[in-house]
Amino acid sequence: MLKTVIAVVAVCLLASAGLAQDYRFDAGGGATYLFPKEVTGNNRTLSPTQQIGYMASIRMRFSERHAIELDWGHTQNHQQYLSAGFNYRIQSTVNDITGAYVFSLPLKFHKAEPFVLVGGGIVSFNPDSVTIDSNPAFIGELRQTRAAFVYGAGFDYPVYRRLAVRAQYRGLLYRAPDFGVSTLFTGANGHTAEPSVGVVFRF
């Protein structure tokens, strides 16, 4: 009985040591470039501008292949609407918070560790200023939060012990914003492509 207990304890200690060596957590950040899709609906067109942004993430591994991740992204751009012959331009701050399941593929390319992810979260659009045909205006615009579906793929490339470079692509699907203004409602689904590159620290 004593030998069995000792053996079980030894296995648990070895497993814990192995997990510690594999670095169960990582945290990092980087730069993104956002490519929002132009959408049309209800005889209105929304053409968001492309913009540089940045993001931060933390990932927790449950095993060599399975992990969960929490991401936060931030940028500022212009939501441009063509409605009833008028050009609306809303400068907005855009934040997204998403959680995702991450699967690490069982293969490597010259140390690169590929992965895929899928999950959900929210995208928040906060209006800063509005113009109509280049003239400053107030149209009763409101901050708006949309549910989002996120998917993506990428790879980590270890560069030094606990430090790695991460390159990835994320896609966000959500209902196009209208800031609570009926004349800007398209009823269409928006999509933003987010390629990014950054660094992660494993611990």
N, C-alpha and C positions, 0 to 999 in steps of 0.2 A: 504493500500500500504506500509506504513511504517513498519507494522508488518511483511509483507511478506519479505521486504528487510532485516529486522533484523533476521528473521528466516533463510534466505539464507546465510547471513554472519555467523551466529552461526553454521550452518551445515558445511560450508567451514572450519571454525576454528577448529571444532571438528575433521573433516576429516584430516586436516593438523596435528593436535596433535596426532591423531592415527597413521598416517604414521611415524611421528617422533619417536613414541614409538616402532614402529616395526623395526626401523633402516633400512632405504631404501638402504644404501650402506654397503658393507663390503670389506675389503682388507686384503690380507694375503699372506703367502708363506709357502713352505715346501720342503721336500725331495722327490725325485722320484727315481724309479729304472726302467731303460729302457730295454725292451726285443725286439730288432729289429728282424724281420723275415728274414730267409735266403731265397734268391730268385735265380732262374735260368732262363737264356734266352740266345739265340744266342751262345750256347755252352760255356757259362760263368756262374760262380757262384759267388754271392756276399754273404758274411757271416759277417755281422756287429757284433762287440762285445757288450756284455751287459755292462751296466755302470750305476753308480749312477749319478744323476743330481739334479737340483733344479728348482723350478718354483715360479712365483709370479702371483697374480691375483687380479682383482677388479671386483665387481659385483654390478649392480644396479637393484633394484627391482621396477617393475611397479605396482605390486599388491602382494597379499599373495602367489600366485602361479607362477607368471611370472616374469622373469628377463633376463637381458643380461649380458654377462661376457667377459672380455678381459684377456687372459693368455699369459705369456711369459715363455718359458722353455729354459734351457741351460744345455749342457753336453759336454763331450769330449769322443770320442771313436775311434775305428779303423774300417775302411771299408776295408774288406779283400776280394780280388778278385782272383779267379783261372781262368786264361785265357791263352790259347795256351801253357799250361804246365808251365806257370810262376805264382808265387805267388806275387801279389801286395798287399801291406799293406799301407793304407793311414791314418795317424793320422789326425783327423779332429775335429774342433769345430762345434757343431750342436746347432742351435737356432731355436725355433719355436715360432711364434706369431699367435694366433688364437682368433677368436671371436665366441661366441656361444649363442644360446637361451637356457635358463635353465627353466625347469618346475619342481616345487616343488610338490611332490606327496601329496595328501590329507590324509595322515596317518602318525602316529609316532610310534616308537618302543622305549619305555623307554627314551623319550626325543629326540631320534635321529630323524633328519629331512631329509628324503631321497629326492633325486632329480635325474633327467636325463638331459642330454644336447646333443645338436647337432649343428654343425657349420662348419666353414672353416677358412683357413688362409694360412700361408706359413711355409716351413721348409727350413732353410739355412744351407748348408754344406760348411765349409771353411777349405781347406786343410792346414795342418801345416807342414807335412813332408811325404816323400814317401820312401818306400824300395821295391826292387824287389828281391825276394829270399834272404831277410835279408841284401841286399846291398843298401846303400843310392842311390837315383836316382832322376832325374827330368824328368817328362814326359809331361810337359806343362799343368799340372793340374790347373783348374780354380775353383773359388768359384761358387757354383751353388745353385739356389733357386728354390724350387718346390712348386706348389700349393698343398694344403692338405685339406682333409676332416677329421673332428674330431667328435667323438661321445663318450659318456661316461655316468657314473652313480656314485653316491656316497651318502654320508650323512654328515650333520653337527651335532655335539653333543655339545650343550651349556654346558660350565663348570663354567662360572662366568659372570654374567651380559652381557657385550658386547663381551665377549671372547668365542670362540667355537673352537673345534677340527674338522677338515675336513679330511675325508678319501674318496678317490675316485679312479676310474679307468678311464683312457682316452685311446682311440685308435686313432692313426693317420694313414691315408691312403695317399700315395703319389707315384709319379714315382721314382723308385730307382735311386740314383745318379750315374753319371759316370764321373763327374768333367771335362766334355768336352773332354774326351779321348776316341776315337773310340774303342780301344781294351778293354775298360771296360764297353761298352754299353751292357746292358742286355735286355732293352725294357720291363722289368717286373715292376709290381707294388709292392712297399714296404709297410710294415706295422710295426708300433712300438706300443707295449703295454706299458702303463705308469701308473702303480699303484703308488699312492702317499699318503702321510700323512703330515698334517701341521696345522697351526693355522690361524684363521681369526678374525679380529677385526671389529665389527659392529658399524656404526655411522650414 
